Amino acid sequence: MTDSSHAKVPSRQRKRFPGISSRAYEHPADRSALVALRKLSGFDTVFKALSGLLPERSLRLLFLSDSVRVSDAQFTHLNTMLRDACYVLDLEKVPAMYVAQDPRPNAMCIGLDEPIIVVTTGLVELLDEEEMRAVVGHEVGHALSGHSVYRTILLFLTNLALKIAWIPLGNVAIMAIVTALREWFRKSELSADRAGLLVGQDLQASMRGLMKIAGGNHLHEMNVDAFLQQAEEYEAGGDLRDSVLKILNVLPRSHPFTTVRAAELKKWAESRDYQRIMDGHYPRRTEDNDTSVTDSIRESASHYAETVRTSKDPLMKLVGDIAGGAGDLGGKLRDRFTGGNGGGSDSGGTKGGA
């Protein structure tokens, strides 16, 4: 990247968060699981023992030998962003970072003992300085939360499932674990998006980056409001058949859909939680050991209950009706699947989407 491109970035002061705990930005479902695991006696020992079985050492050698390591001498602008992200989130040990040749825009944070960050050339070429800053902050957020451990295990189990696909029961058991880990990791991506916003402190840049990942380098053809409208239409549109298809579509993915990520991040940026962090009121790492697992699980359950209550998705609305003891559930179920309005038996009645 040239000096002229750096000159286009407005000079501005960004806030730093000394001693911030990852609990400050973690999605409730992600946070409750992490808090529970951190409380498990011998958790670190077990996963360090697993490191001999996982391909971590091989991956490190692969990136070292066949990618470009970010440093003061190579991809210096990325190195500056990485150090800055670690400074803002107060991550003392800066992870190693590599640029891998791949036209597909992607980034990941992996590793058991020491996380490493990998970004593809497709991503570096796609994003501008501030958009890339949010991505680097996203990956540093993964490192601070310890997500790299679970990403590495997910990669290992996915590869294992492919190797033992010929063993029916073995494959089913492994895929059940993979499916659970993917659901967890999708929530961790929402957490990391929040970390990226805390680092970049530019919501529009975060939005632009997500739009580019979805639609390529054609910003002049895209609009943030219209992009967010897609997320609303995706959530509310269709009937129960579409709700089921949404679930099936997302199950094999490690990331939530891009429009959904954008909508979730905007919602969090407008929340009181985000403003409190920006005002300097956030949980500290020194308090992590005192965190209650029960309270974290309760917060997660409360979040899901609120999601069901406020969701416009037909299936979630039906779940809310059932939880609320709504009558004529058979009729509601039939109407949601068929798109009927359940307004009565009159043959002249109109039909509409749920």
C-alpha positions as CSV (number, residue, x, y, z in Angstrom):
1,M,0.0,0.0,0.0
2,T,1.4,3.4,-1.0
3,D,1.9,6.4,1.2
4,S,-0.7,8.3,-0.8
5,S,-3.3,5.7,0.3
6,H,-2.3,6.3,3.9
7,A,-2.8,10.0,3.5
8,K,-6.5,9.4,2.7
9,V,-7.1,8.1,6.2
10,P,-8.3,10.9,8.5
11,S,-6.0,11.3,11.5
12,R,-8.0,10.8,14.7
13,Q,-7.6,9.7,18.2
14,R,-9.1,6.4,19.2
15,K,-9.9,5.3,22.7
16,R,-7.9,2.5,24.4
17,F,-9.3,0.0,26.9
18,P,-6.6,-0.9,29.5
19,G,-7.2,-4.3,31.1
20,I,-10.5,-4.9,29.2
21,S,-11.9,-8.4,29.6
22,S,-13.2,-10.1,26.5
23,R,-16.5,-10.5,28.4
24,A,-17.1,-6.8,27.6
25,Y,-17.8,-7.5,23.9
26,E,-18.7,-11.2,23.8
27,H,-22.1,-12.3,22.6
28,P,-24.0,-13.7,25.5
29,A,-24.1,-17.3,24.1
30,D,-20.4,-17.1,23.4
31,R,-19.6,-15.6,26.8
32,S,-21.5,-18.2,28.8
33,A,-19.7,-21.1,27.2
34,L,-16.3,-19.5,27.6
35,V,-16.9,-18.6,31.2
36,A,-17.9,-22.2,31.9
37,L,-14.9,-23.7,30.2
38,R,-12.5,-21.3,31.9
39,K,-13.9,-22.5,35.2
40,L,-13.3,-26.2,34.4
41,S,-10.4,-27.6,36.4
42,G,-7.6,-28.9,34.2
43,F,-9.1,-27.4,31.1
44,D,-5.8,-25.9,29.9
45,T,-3.9,-29.1,30.6
46,V,-6.4,-31.2,28.5
47,F,-6.1,-28.9,25.5
48,K,-2.4,-28.7,25.7
49,A,-2.3,-32.5,25.7
50,L,-4.5,-32.4,22.6
51,S,-2.0,-30.2,20.8
52,G,0.1,-33.2,20.0
53,L,-2.9,-34.7,18.1
54,L,-3.9,-31.4,16.3
55,P,-2.3,-30.1,13.2
56,E,-1.2,-26.9,14.9
57,R,2.6,-27.4,14.5
58,S,2.0,-28.4,10.9
59,L,-0.1,-25.3,10.2
60,R,2.6,-23.0,11.7
61,L,5.3,-24.5,9.5
62,L,3.0,-24.3,6.5
63,F,2.3,-20.6,7.0
64,L,6.0,-19.9,7.8
65,S,7.2,-21.6,4.7
66,D,4.5,-20.7,2.2
67,S,3.1,-17.3,3.3
68,V,4.5,-13.8,4.1
69,R,4.9,-13.0,7.7
70,V,3.8,-9.5,8.7
71,S,6.6,-7.5,10.3
72,D,8.5,-4.2,10.2
73,A,10.0,-5.3,6.9
74,Q,6.9,-6.9,5.2
75,F,3.4,-5.6,4.9
76,T,4.4,-2.8,7.3
77,H,0.9,-1.1,7.3
78,L,-0.7,-4.4,8.5
79,N,2.0,-4.7,11.1
80,T,1.2,-1.2,12.4
81,M,-2.5,-2.0,12.5
82,L,-1.9,-5.3,14.3
83,R,0.2,-3.6,17.0
84,D,-2.3,-0.8,17.3
85,A,-5.2,-3.3,17.7
86,C,-3.3,-5.1,20.5
87,Y,-2.6,-1.7,22.1
88,V,-6.3,-0.7,22.0
89,L,-7.5,-4.0,23.5
90,D,-4.4,-4.2,25.8
91,L,-3.3,-7.6,24.5
92,E,0.3,-7.7,25.7
93,K,1.7,-10.4,23.4
94,V,1.2,-9.5,19.7
95,P,0.2,-12.6,17.7
96,A,2.2,-13.6,14.6
97,M,0.4,-12.6,11.5
98,Y,0.7,-14.0,7.9
99,V,-0.6,-13.0,4.5
100,A,-1.5,-16.0,2.4
101,Q,-2.0,-16.0,-1.4
102,D,-5.7,-16.7,-2.0
103,P,-8.1,-14.6,-4.1
104,R,-10.9,-15.4,-1.7
105,P,-11.3,-12.7,1.0
106,N,-10.8,-14.4,4.3
107,A,-9.1,-14.1,7.7
108,M,-8.8,-16.5,10.7
109,C,-7.1,-16.8,14.1
110,I,-5.9,-20.3,15.0
111,G,-3.6,-22.0,17.5
112,L,-3.7,-23.7,20.9
113,D,-0.6,-22.4,22.7
114,E,-0.1,-19.2,20.8
115,P,-2.7,-17.8,18.3
116,I,-1.6,-16.9,14.8
117,I,-3.6,-14.6,12.5
118,V,-3.9,-15.3,8.8
119,V,-5.3,-12.9,6.2
120,T,-5.6,-13.7,2.5
121,T,-4.4,-11.5,-0.4
122,G,-8.0,-11.3,-1.6
123,L,-9.0,-9.6,1.7
124,V,-5.9,-7.2,1.7
125,E,-6.7,-6.1,-1.8
126,L,-10.4,-5.7,-1.2
127,L,-10.4,-3.5,1.9
128,D,-9.3,0.1,2.5
129,E,-7.2,1.0,5.6
130,E,-10.1,1.6,8.0
131,E,-12.0,-1.5,6.8
132,M,-8.9,-3.6,7.3
133,R,-8.3,-2.1,10.7
134,A,-11.7,-3.5,11.8
135,V,-10.8,-6.9,10.4
136,V,-7.5,-6.9,12.2
137,G,-9.3,-5.9,15.4
138,H,-11.8,-8.7,14.8
139,E,-9.0,-11.3,14.7
140,V,-7.2,-9.8,17.8
141,G,-10.6,-10.1,19.5
142,H,-10.6,-13.8,18.7
143,A,-7.1,-14.1,20.2
144,L,-8.1,-12.2,23.4
145,S,-11.2,-14.4,23.9
146,G,-9.3,-17.6,23.3
147,H,-11.4,-18.5,20.2
148,S,-8.3,-19.7,18.4
149,V,-8.3,-22.9,20.5
150,Y,-11.8,-23.9,19.4
151,R,-11.2,-22.9,15.8
152,T,-8.2,-25.2,15.7
153,I,-10.2,-28.0,17.2
154,L,-13.0,-27.4,14.7
155,L,-10.6,-27.6,11.8
156,F,-9.2,-30.9,13.2
157,L,-12.6,-32.5,13.8
158,T,-13.9,-31.4,10.4
159,N,-10.9,-33.1,8.8
160,L,-11.4,-36.1,11.0
161,A,-15.1,-36.4,10.0
162,L,-14.0,-36.5,6.3
163,K,-11.5,-39.2,7.0
164,I,-13.9,-41.5,8.9
165,A,-17.0,-40.8,6.8
166,W,-17.1,-44.5,5.9
167,I,-17.8,-45.3,9.6
168,P,-21.5,-44.5,10.1
169,L,-21.7,-44.1,13.9
170,G,-18.2,-42.6,14.2
171,N,-19.0,-40.0,11.6
172,V,-22.4,-39.1,13.2
173,A,-20.8,-38.6,16.6
174,I,-18.0,-36.4,15.2
175,M,-20.4,-34.3,13.1
176,A,-22.7,-33.8,16.1
177,I,-19.7,-32.2,17.9
178,V,-18.8,-30.2,14.7
179,T,-22.3,-28.9,14.4
180,A,-22.3,-27.7,18.0
181,L,-18.9,-26.1,17.6
182,R,-20.0,-24.3,14.4
183,E,-23.1,-22.9,16.2
184,W,-20.8,-21.7,19.0
185,F,-18.3,-20.3,16.5
186,R,-21.0,-18.4,14.7
187,K,-21.7,-16.6,17.9
188,S,-18.0,-16.0,18.5
189,E,-17.9,-14.2,15.1
190,L,-20.5,-11.8,16.3
191,S,-18.3,-11.2,19.4
192,A,-15.2,-10.6,17.2
193,D,-17.1,-8.2,15.0
194,R,-17.7,-6.1,18.2
195,A,-14.0,-6.3,19.0
196,G,-13.3,-5.0,15.5
197,L,-15.6,-2.1,16.1
198,L,-13.9,-1.3,19.5
199,V,-10.5,-1.3,17.7
200,G,-11.6,0.7,14.6
201,Q,-14.2,2.8,16.3
202,D,-15.7,3.5,12.9
203,L,-19.1,1.8,12.4
204,Q,-19.3,2.9,8.7
205,A,-15.9,1.3,8.0
206,S,-17.1,-2.0,9.6
207,M,-20.3,-1.9,7.5
208,R,-18.4,-1.2,4.3
209,G,-16.0,-4.1,5.0
210,L,-19.0,-6.5,5.4
211,M,-20.6,-5.2,2.3
212,K,-17.4,-5.7,0.3
213,I,-17.1,-9.3,1.6
214,A,-20.6,-9.9,0.4
215,G,-20.6,-7.9,-2.9
216,G,-17.0,-7.2,-3.9
217,N,-15.2,-4.0,-4.5
218,H,-18.1,-2.1,-5.9
219,L,-19.0,0.4,-3.1
220,H,-20.4,2.9,-5.6
221,E,-23.0,0.3,-6.4
222,M,-23.9,-0.5,-2.8
223,N,-25.8,1.3,0.0
224,V,-25.5,0.5,3.8
225,D,-29.2,1.2,4.4
226,A,-30.3,-1.1,1.6
227,F,-27.8,-3.7,2.7
228,L,-29.3,-3.7,6.2
229,Q,-32.8,-3.8,4.7
230,Q,-31.8,-7.1,3.2
231,A,-31.1,-8.5,6.7
232,E,-34.6,-7.3,7.9
233,E,-36.2,-8.9,4.9
234,Y,-34.2,-12.1,5.4
235,E,-35.4,-12.4,9.0
236,A,-39.1,-11.5,8.5
237,G,-39.8,-12.9,5.1
238,G,-41.5,-16.1,4.0
239,D,-43.3,-18.7,6.1
240,L,-42.2,-21.7,8.2
241,R,-40.8,-23.5,5.2
242,D,-38.4,-20.6,4.7
243,S,-37.5,-20.6,8.4
244,V,-36.5,-24.3,8.1
245,L,-34.4,-23.6,4.9
246,K,-32.6,-20.8,6.8
247,I,-31.6,-23.2,9.5
248,L,-30.4,-25.8,6.9
249,N,-28.5,-23.1,5.0
250,V,-26.6,-21.9,8.1
251,L,-25.8,-25.3,9.7
252,P,-22.6,-26.0,7.6
253,R,-21.3,-22.5,8.0
254,S,-18.7,-21.3,10.5
255,H,-19.8,-17.6,10.1
256,P,-23.2,-16.0,10.2
257,F,-24.5,-14.6,7.0
258,T,-23.0,-11.2,6.1
259,T,-26.2,-9.1,6.2
260,V,-27.0,-10.7,9.6
261,R,-23.6,-9.7,10.9
262,A,-24.0,-6.2,9.8
263,A,-27.4,-5.9,11.4
264,E,-26.2,-7.4,14.7
265,L,-23.2,-5.1,14.8
266,K,-25.3,-2.0,14.1
267,K,-27.7,-3.0,16.9
268,W,-24.8,-3.5,19.3
269,A,-23.2,-0.2,18.3
270,E,-26.5,1.6,19.2
271,S,-26.8,-0.2,22.5
272,R,-26.1,1.0,26.0
273,D,-23.5,-1.7,26.5
274,Y,-21.3,-0.3,23.7
275,Q,-21.6,3.2,25.0
276,R,-20.6,2.2,28.5
277,I,-17.4,0.6,27.1
278,M,-16.6,3.7,25.1
279,D,-17.1,5.7,28.4
280,G,-14.6,3.5,30.1
281,H,-17.0,1.3,32.1
282,Y,-16.3,-2.3,31.3
283,P,-15.3,-5.6,33.0
284,R,-11.6,-6.1,33.7
285,R,-9.5,-9.2,33.2
286,T,-8.6,-9.2,36.8
287,E,-12.3,-10.0,37.6
288,D,-12.5,-12.9,35.2
289,N,-11.9,-15.6,37.9
290,D,-14.8,-14.1,40.0
291,T,-17.3,-14.4,37.2
292,S,-20.3,-16.6,37.9
293,V,-21.1,-19.4,35.5
294,T,-24.7,-19.4,36.6
295,D,-25.1,-15.6,35.9
296,S,-23.5,-16.0,32.5
297,I,-25.8,-18.8,31.5
298,R,-28.8,-16.8,32.8
299,E,-27.7,-13.9,30.7
300,S,-27.5,-16.1,27.7
301,A,-30.9,-17.6,28.3
302,S,-32.3,-14.2,28.8
303,H,-30.8,-13.1,25.5
304,Y,-32.3,-16.0,23.6
305,A,-35.7,-15.4,25.2
306,E,-35.6,-11.8,24.1
307,T,-34.5,-12.9,20.6
308,V,-37.5,-15.2,20.3
309,R,-39.8,-12.5,21.7
310,T,-38.7,-9.7,19.3
311,S,-37.9,-11.9,16.2
312,K,-39.9,-11.4,13.1
313,D,-39.0,-14.8,11.8
314,P,-42.1,-17.0,11.4
315,L,-40.6,-20.0,13.3
316,M,-39.5,-17.8,16.2
317,K,-42.9,-16.1,16.3
318,L,-44.5,-19.6,16.5
319,V,-42.1,-20.6,19.3
320,G,-43.1,-17.4,21.1
321,D,-46.8,-18.2,20.7
322,I,-46.2,-21.7,22.1
323,A,-44.3,-20.4,25.0
324,G,-47.0,-17.8,25.6
325,G,-49.7,-20.5,25.6
326,A,-51.4,-19.2,22.5
327,G,-54.6,-21.0,21.4
328,D,-55.3,-22.9,18.2
329,L,-51.6,-23.9,17.7
330,G,-52.6,-26.4,15.0
331,G,-54.2,-23.7,12.9
332,K,-51.3,-21.4,13.5
333,L,-48.8,-24.1,12.4
334,R,-50.9,-24.8,9.3
335,D,-51.1,-21.1,8.4
336,R,-47.4,-20.5,9.0
337,F,-46.4,-23.4,6.7
338,T,-48.9,-22.5,3.9
339,G,-48.7,-18.7,4.2
340,G,-52.4,-18.4,5.2
341,N,-53.5,-15.7,7.6
342,G,-55.8,-18.0,9.6
343,G,-58.4,-15.3,9.6
344,G,-61.4,-17.6,9.3
345,S,-63.2,-20.2,7.3
346,D,-64.8,-17.8,4.8
347,S,-63.8,-18.9,1.3
348,G,-63.6,-15.2,0.4
349,G,-60.9,-14.6,3.0
350,T,-57.5,-13.3,1.8
351,K,-54.1,-15.0,2.2
352,G,-50.9,-13.3,3.3
353,G,-47.4,-13.9,4.5
354,A,-46.9,-14.8,8.1
